[in-house]
Amino acid sequence: MTADELRIRQELEALNIAFWRDVDSNWGRSAHEFFTEDGVYTTSHRPRQGREAIRGFYSERESRGPRVARHLIHNFHVTVHDANRATCEWTMCLYAEDGEPPLMSEPPILIGAVTDECVRGADGTWRYAARTTRPLFKGSRPTSG
């Protein structure tokens, strides 16, 4: 891995951590800003295209009431295509439950294979052009996706 590829990997890993921090700690109120204008966000249930659709998804989720969620990122792998395009593949374990903490500890409600198509904009900021979660294992509780 070259120094440039390593730097890009670190930038994209930081982007991913910031995205999930917003979702887990701020109801995803800024999640749409991590995507390109026409970005596609495919959760374990269905795709949503464009920032407004993504904003609407997280707004609806917040309106349902208290929820605790933690999205854990594992096996983060980056393929750099050029200075402005990369693909990230990683595994997500989702622990989530409606209600106020502390909640009962259970197995994750979803373990998924995630693929991100990332682009660096003219402003130098990396964003998601597409994020797709493919469920590998599902728990007995439904996800909100």
N, C-alpha and C positions, 0 to 999 in steps of 0.2 A: 504494500500500500504506500503510495507516494505521500509526501507531506500535504499536498493539496487535497488528496482524497481523504486523508485523516482529518483535516480541518473541516471538510464538508460533512464527514460522518459525525463529527462532534457538533456541528451546527444543527444537523437534522435530528440528532438525539436530543439536543436541548429544545428544539422546536416541539418534539413529541412530548417531552416532559412538561413543557409549558402548557401545551394543549390539554393534557389530562389533569394538570393541576387546576386549570380553569374549570374543567368539567366537574371534578371531584370537590373543589373548594369554593366555586363561585357559580354553581348551577349552569355552567357552560354559557354564561352571558356574553362572553367574547369568542366563543368557539368558531362562529362563522367567519371571524376576521383571519383565522388561520388558513382559510381556503381562498383560491382564486375566485373572481366574480362568478364564474360559471362552474366552479368545482363541484364534483360529485362525491357525496358521502354515503356509502352503502353500509348500513349497519347490518346486524344479523337478520333483520327482517326485510328491509327494502331500501332502495336508493332515494336520496334527496339531492336535487341539483340546484345550485346557486346559493348564495349567501343567505337570502331571505328564507328559503326553505330550511336551511340548517338552523338559522336563528329561531324559526318557528318550532322546530323539533325540540330544542332545548327550553324554549319558553313554555311550551305545553307540558314538558316534563316537570318543570318547576311548579307550574300551577296545580299539579296534582297533590302537593303537600310534601311533608318531610320525607327525605330519602337519604340514606348513607350509601355512598359508592366509592370504591377504590379500584382503579384500573391499573394493573401491574404489568409492566413492560419487560419482556424477556427475549433473549436471543436476537438482539437488534443487529440486522445485517443490511449494509448499504452497497448498492451497485451504482457507481458514479458513471453517468453516460457522457457528460461534459461539465464544464464549469457552472452550468445553469440548469441541469436536469439530472435527477437521480431517482432510483427506486429503492424503497426501504421495505424489508420484509421482517416481520417480528411476530412474536406470540404474545397475546394478551390474556391475562386471567382477570376476570371481573367478579368482584365480590360486591353485591348490592342488595339492598332490602329497603322497602318503604318503612318509615317510622323514625323515631328519635333514638340516638345512641344512649347507652350501649345496646346492641342487638345481639341475638344469639349467633354464635360463630358456626358457620356451615361451610361446606365445600363451595368453590366458586360456582356462580350461576352460569358462567360461560368461559370456555377456553377456546380462543379463536386464532386463526392464522390471518394476519393483517398484511395487506400490501398497500403501500403509499406511493403514488406518483408525485414527485415533488419538483417544483420549478422555482427558480430564483427570478423575481421580477426586476424590472428596470430600476426599482428603488433599492435593490440589493437584498430584499427580504425573501426568505424561502417561504413558500406556501404550498398547500396541498391542491393539486389539480384533481386528484382522485384518491380516495381512501376506501378500501374494501375489506370488510371483515367476513371471513368464511368460518362459520362455527365448526369446531372439531369435536367438542364435548359440550353438552348442555345439562344444567342442573334441573331440578324439579320446579324451581321458581322462574317466572318469565323475566326476560330482560325488558327494558323500556324502549329498545331500538325499534 
